[in-house]
């Protein structure tokens, strides 16, 4: 079973995405901060980490950098409501595997994660 770590400091978004990914057959773990997500990721194995960019404490960009340094094989998808070309370009430079703008269609998020894990090019 594929595993996903979902990171967002808004509990409703975490819960909603968790429900959708569980329904799609993923093993789901939720974290409400970058710090919590980093500890979980380093202690376990996740196929993909789906993280918000703007969070209290560690940002999604910082989490991305730490995960790519410590777990180079993990796929990291950034999501944000505060998106523009600068954030998208920064995501590419930092090594994000995909970038999703909020609000999003949850079915599309699942489809993009599936495509990413199947080796398809990201939909940036």
N, C-alpha and C positions, 0 to 999 in steps of 0.2 A: 504494500500500500504506500502510495506517495504521501509525504508529509509536508505540511506547510505551517510556517510560523507567521501569524498575522499580528502586526504591531500598529496600534493606534491609541492615542490617549483619550479618544471618545468611546466609551464603553458600548454605545449602541452600534457604532460602525463595526467594532470588533465582533460583537455578538452576531450581527447580521451577516457579515462576511464568513464568520465561523460556521453559521448554520448552512449557508449556501455551499461552502466547500465540503462540509461533512456530507451534505446531500449528494455532492458530486463524487463521493468516494474517497476523499482525502482524510488522513489523520491530521487533526487540527490542534494547534496549541496557540493560545492567545497571550499577548503581552501588552501592557498599557504604557510602557516606556522603553526608550532605547536601551537603558541600562538593564532592565529586566530581560529584554530580548537578547542582548549580547550574552548575558549569563546563560540563558536557556540554549542559545545557539552553540555556545562553546561546550556545553555539557551534553548536548544531544546531537542528533543528526536530522537535518531538515533538507528537503530537496529544493525548497524555495522559501524565501522570506519576503513577505509583502508588507511594506512599511510606509507609514505616513512620513512626510518630510518635516512638517512643522509640529514639533512636540515640545513639551516642557522638558528641560534638561537636555539630554543628548538628542540631536536632530537626526532625521533619517539619513542625511548625508554623512554624518559622523558614524552612524551605525553601519552604513554601506562601506565606508573606508575600513572600519575595524573588522567587519566580516570578511571582506575581500583579502585583507592582510592575514587573518587567522584561519580562514576557511576558503581558500581560493576556488574550490569547486562549487560553492553554494551559489544559486541563482538569487539575485536580489531585484525586486521590483519596487520602485518608488511610486507613491501616489500622493497627490496634493491638490488642494483647491486653489492654491496660490501659484498658478502655473503660467509661465510665459516661455518664450524661446530661451531666455537666460537660464531658467531652471532646467529645461530640457537639455540644453547644451552642457550644463554643469553635470547633469546626470550621466551623460555619455562620457564625459571626461573622467568622472569618478569611477566608471566601470559598471553602472547600472545595466541590468539586462533588459529592462523595460521601464517605461514611465507612463503612468496612468493619471489622467486629469479627473478630479472630482468636480461635480457629481458624475458618477459613472453608472453604467448599466451592469448589474452584477453578473449577468449571463456573459457579457463581453469580457469581464475580468476573468472569469473561469476559463473562457475560450482562449484568452491570451496566455494565461498561465499554462494551460494544457499545451498550447503551441510551443511555448518557450521550453517546456520540459521535453517535448518531442524533437527539439533541435531546430525549430523553425526560426527564421529571422524575426527580430522584435518588430512591433508595429509602431515604433516611435513616430 
